């Protein structure tokens, strides 16, 4: 099993660089190079994840080898490669270049790449990683609502105009000032990986006074800086519990690798049941897999939050899709959430 870490600096030019090679760091083995390649034969899968507890189901599936186990039920010995990126733009570039098979990012990046590949590669959602509220946190006492941000403030997001955080912020702006001003706060946003953004909010004294993040970084900010406070919750904007982070793939990979695809989706369902039944063990897995120094009690607070639901069926994604079409962020109008998710029994109850 391999774990690949791509520097943040790759994000802007990733599409060009990934065609050459990917820097791979093997856990317990020497470093090696993996050449970017198109979707591969049955029994191999490359999965891109990002930072945060929102990727806990992947962490558990990896640690417990659920993909390999489900693969054996399909008569396959599946080789799994794990790749870590930062930001939906880099993830989407990796998927389209053929460097990965499964992309992990927000609903915003999914809708962007679904629209971009409609009628061609036909990228669609595979499953959700659960419902978790995302908080816009600020350490500026003067910022009580999004209307209070000024030219002196900068809001960190994982990717500008692509990430689910940036899209939810635009949605919130549209509700505040109308659709014509949906991008009113864009000039304040800046692409920064969650760990770096959290460090800036906790330390204070930088131009970064806001961070639209995800768990556990948002909880670390609230615990680490007495001035840090919640300005906005994604649940408030989207109208309730919603799937912020999802997994998606190309139609080619799904069609060419039905057994591997089935094993992967079944493994996610295994991971969801495991986390729900064993939150303490899941917390230990998160710390181990990510080599995290997070306070375990704070992590358990995130996992056991009543607002958090670990399930693979997407929930409440369509409002954001409608908004993005309405303001021209995507050109193809989705008629329902099923337009941008593959049909699958595991996600049939989605929305």
Steps between C-alpha positions, in 0.01 A plus 500: 500500500638842408434851621582792272539857621498772238618847607245781494711686244402238244137607505525781243704303248395149596346410167835548326722347766296188570545380143867454583521334843356506850723511804408196704585438862451137597404418857760260631683483165736712298378788287403418144355671195159426351440614145161649426291257302146458375238298685647158569389140495286331764672453833672839524367828639659838576312716748557872564409643838557833670527617859255462787256276682271519197728233352461272802314232301798474266739488796302213652463313171875528453597400854259208515575396139130495418565558128732202483253289697206594278719441198557142601123452506508609135786260425758779484825575679469880492807723519414836657704820461420798724581852380459820701431833335377841614209671327233392256682651201803275550276197558302565182816548294635172634182314408484638146870436439457135595722522809222377731187287470293627796492868592416627847385862523200717571167510321613822333794337319277204407245728336775692321659190350161336426409807299841518333495134391130469417469295183871414499674333798170523691637537850238432766477450873567157647395556862494744787745500789230607742318810621724738692445872563771730364560823693620836379711604800646846561741632762396859427260610777342751261383229263162374618351419158638471148394862444766611748803385300701791356802554276719443805376141534602188311297179508691174453336228289662184358440617141357828373186471283516120503491364855169432670594762759538770236172396336308498828644843578376621161160346571491685832595824326220448246252457785635815665527732198326318212623271225659784303742555791570133571875558452516809720734336751723326245758778513557421867561126451840339480595137427677354804509135621289440809793427737675827408178700517417359843847591626449858379160534670632359827815713502333821382698800383480417128283623215309171524209590727253244367512133410221300342631162602385158610538272802722476697674823398199719575466348848873548563464866410207550733688328783837661427415869470255672739418752225403227252126468443257355247375745241314251285415128482456315172186342645347847539567585135393164356192461716602215728734199518679459170781307337785743454771254394447227243684252280478494121644325196488486123242290321787317329649380827163386632407314181843342451538390863158389627634258761759745636238775506254275684765402755585865560140611559434199725817581695373854560176359638707271725695803622182699568360220715834465681525871588139516616540195723858569617565876523787456747678250279437725200665788684807288565513404133481865393792589726702202384440530127553877492780496757297775663581672829141614548355483849311172508214639708446781250504246216240286676286808549502549122422137422222478759345837412123436460510708180749258344374196312731248337312364200582438135175623345533871410261735672375850421738572212249620241448853638867579440481349151198717415678809632814433297295460183293809577805727528680344204766310693394188307346497153306173512185508708460199730138393531569300817793377708494178297631689199843544663517173699535150358202277564580255778299309764726640773406859417139452388362694798703811415389853429 
